[in-house]
């Protein structure tokens, strides 16, 4: 057992039961974040958007991109948001 592990155990044992439960919940959340947020890797490192699209077609799909957040966005909603966002964008820009 490492010194850090020993120190964590000692401090954990000194806490009341409700605080120990909070620590356990926190550790569980750290583990679940680690499992969810692992970026896909290629031989060159992190995959580009194009490689991700080939690797997983759902990445560029709105349902896949926001799936981990529990958000569902329809194609119509996305199109409407784009129209609203670009509605006042100047068309003729003089440099």
N, C-alpha and C positions, 0 to 999 in steps of 0.2 A: 504494500500500500504506500502511495506517495505521501509526502508531507502535506500537500494540498488536500488530498482525500481525508487524511487523518484530521486536519484542522476543520474541514467541513463537517465531519461526523461529530467532533467534539462540540462545535457550535450548535449543530442541529439538536444534539441531545440536551443542551442547556435551554432550549426553547420550550414554551408550553405546547401542548398538543395541537391547538388551533394554528399556531405559527408553523409548526412542523407540516401541517396539511397545506398551508400556503406555499411552503418551500417545495413540497412534492408537486403541487399544481404547477409551480413555476418551472421546475425541472421537466415535467411532462410537456409543457408548452415549448420549451427550448428544443426538446427532442422532436416534437411534431414539426416545428419550424425548420429544423435541419433536414428532415425528410422531404418536406414540400419544396423547399427553396434550392435544392441542388440543381445548378444549371447544367444542361446537357453539354457534353464535351466532345470535341473532335480531336484529331491528332494535332491540330494547330492551337487548341485551347477552346475558348468559348465559341459556340456556333454562331454564325451570322444569322440575320433574319431569314435570308434566302435558304440557308442550310436548314434552319428550323422548319421552314415551310415544307421542304422536301422531307425532312425527318418526321414532322408531325403536321399534317394539314390543318389541324384544329388550332395551331398557334396563331395564325393570322385570321382565323374565323373568330368573330366577336364572342361566340359562346365559349370557345376554348381559351381565349385570352383572359376572360374574367371568371372562368369556372371556379377557381380557388377562392374567389371572393363571394361566391353565391349570388352573383349579379347576372341577370339575363337581359341582353340587349338585342332587340330584333333588328333585322336589316333595315326595315322601314324607319325605326327610331334612329339608327345610325345615319341613314341618308338624310333625314330631317335635320339632325344636329349639324351635319356638314353643310347643308344648305343655309341654315341660320348663321353658322360661323363665317361662311364666305360671302354672305349676302352683301355686305358693305365694303368688301375688299376692293380697293381701287383697280380698275381694269386698265387704265392708261397711265402708266408711270413714266414720267419724263426724267431722264438722268442728266 
